[in-house]
Amino acid sequence: MNVAVLVFPGSNCDIDCYKAVEHTIKQPVEYVWHQATDLSKFDLILVPGGFSYGDYLRSGAIARFSPVMEEVRKAAEAGKYVLGICNGFQILLESGLLPGAMRRNNSLKFKCAPTTLEVANNDTAFTREYAAGENISIPIAHGEGNYYCDDETLARLEANRQVVFRYSGENPNGSVADIAGIINERGNVLGMMPHPERAVDELLGSKDGSRMFTSVLEAWRGSAHGAAAR
């Protein structure tokens, strides 16, 4: 499985994502600059956290216009896996690849701490190795993680089981319905505010994030793309 880690001006979790792939699934992984115009060789695309373009205007609002995002859109339409983490989630929202929007934390403060998540849907390519309703420890690091959508969109997300992660216990940012991560209707594009790439070894305080990477590898192996590669 070939993995791309996108890099925008201001990305700062790209190295974390690269190392997480090396550590957890040991698959070929490459950094891809935001001006790239071909992602056809990649099976999984990671849109990392950070402060793309300094978070000017809104988080992710400028990055959505980078040439590589048109290629991410094509990859998603082709059924490739896309994982947007923190600023990556914000970019996916701004790009229209996921519904909703991101607002400032209700505290108006940047929050950086371990967070307990509930696995609301373990029937996805990204969560198949978790148990339904399992609580996992994944850190957050964001100032604009307050996910918002209107009532109609929320009802659709709930009905389609597109809410994948919820904050369990304390909601650190005020997001609607305690949402920490959602997936598209097709099930191949996931966005989440917490950082699974920072939770892949007990030395980091948790290795609960490692199963996200192993889950998507197994999903890819079971897909037509994976079968063809074998």
Secondary structure by P-SEA (a helix, b strand, c coil): cbbbbbbcccccaaaaaaaaaaaccccbbbbbcccccccccccbbbbcccccccccccccccccccaaaaaaaaaaaabbbbbbccaaaaaaaaaccccccccccccccccccbbbbbcccccccccccccccbbbbbbbbcccccccccaaaaaaaaaaccccccccccccccccccccccccccccbbbbccccccccccccccccaaaaaaaaaaaaaacaaaaaac
